[in-house]
Amino acid sequence: MTEKSTVRTREMAHELKGQRELKRITLRELARRADWSASKVSAWENGRRISPIDAAIYLAHCGTKAAERARLLELVKPPGDLYWVRPYFDKLVDPMKSLIIQENLADSMVNYSPAAIPGMLQTEEYVRTCFELTGRYTADRLGVLTRARVDRQQLLQGHTPPRCTFFVHERALRSVVGNQALMHEQVQNLVLTTNLPHCVIRVVPESDPAFRVLSTTFTVMEFPEHPPVAYEETYTAGLFVDDRIAVEAFYLLVTRLEQVALSEAQSREWLVRFADEYERLRE
């Protein structure tokens, strides 16, 4: 039976390949230097688990510096680690990088955002204002985070973007971030996004009681060659979930969302109405 990859092994695969390509070494050349088969190296670079010793040898042949090598070897964990926390406050960890790697591997994503516009659909001013309101970032860090989130959105404009469904709660549309003008621009951006053939936005009405108390923002990602993964956002960290039973629990939530959310056409009508309301209020 073929060993299944995890979020951690796929990120390690991405990092290994990146180190090799940075040194302009071919896969076969690295395999020859380490006396490995090319198929073994290929398997590691496609998400198969690699041992700490083999990972260290691989990185040594790539000439990876000690500090970077130590960071990457933290990704090599024993089997059975099906929950992975990426803390937002750790200066040595870039949690968005982990998320971006998984998003770029996915061929479909479903996101639920109960309190804010989904990060993948936020305008630059909305992003910046949300980060400012937390009060926990310096001006320099604020600029870096804002740019990173906006750059992440390029995935939706690529040649083969994933199929995306965004469930947005009505309260996120009614909550004014910044001012009316900013919200008009933001909701208008959502209306434009509904024109993308691979993006669906569905509004979850406040009148439905089922999701009034669910405050968790989550994304379920599916991959062509890997098991599905759930990603859950908290105030202090991002949580990747590989555990099959736990991921199935998120699928149950998605099924419920599909039942209570407005249709794609109805949602677009709501978004147009919200955009018009914010435009009138800004005058």
Phi, psi and omega in degrees: 000132182288132180293134181277146177279165175232173177306316183295315182291328178290323176292320177298319178300316179299317182291318179300310180299322179296320178295319180295314182290330177299325180268005179057042177255132178285160179301316182293325180293318178296319179299319180295316182298322184266000182061044175247163172280150178298327181294326178294314179296319179299320179297317178297319182285356177246016172104002175289143182297138179241143181284157178303322180294312180296322179296318179296319179295315179304309183292327177296319178292339177271355180071027180294133182293157189303314183296316179292321178299318179296320179296316183290326180291344174293339180285343183272105182236160180292159179302156176094000179273089189259004173230131184227120182262130175245098185293139179284336188265357180277115183295339182273353184241134174253095184297330180292329179297318179298317180294317181298320179301314181292320179298323181284342175272338186287150172252353172205148180217140173237126183237140173239126181232106186277335189239346182215163174297138179306138183306325181292345185243006183282140173287164182299319180291324177295316178302307183300317181294320178299316179294321179297321183294337178289333178068021185243007183237144172287167181299319180295314180295325179299316180295319180297314182294319180297313181296322181296317181292320179294318179297326180301332183288349179298339179304323183287344181258006183286177181289323180231068181289156177290156172285126186236134171238125181246118173264115183246125180286145180305324183295331178292328179283330182273341181283117183280117175257118182084266180205179184296322181296318179297318181292325176299314179298319182294311181293325176299323177297324176295319178300316179296323181296329180296346177279346179286129185295338183261004182240131176237130175243127178233132183269132175264113185290146179298335183291341179279124185285339188299324187248017175290329185257353180274104185261005184276130172269127182217159176225135172251123182247136176244148186232152179297324189233009183227159177295155179293157182225143172253144178234126184240133181261132173238179181293326187253347186198162170256136183244119175266133182240115176261341184302124187301315182295320179294320178297322178298327177296323176292324177297325176296321176296319179297318178300317179295320177299319179298330181282325187261340184287154174295156178294169180301316181293316179297321180296319179297320177298318178298316181297319178298319180294317177298318179299318179295319180297315180293326179295320179292322183289335181283343183281000000 
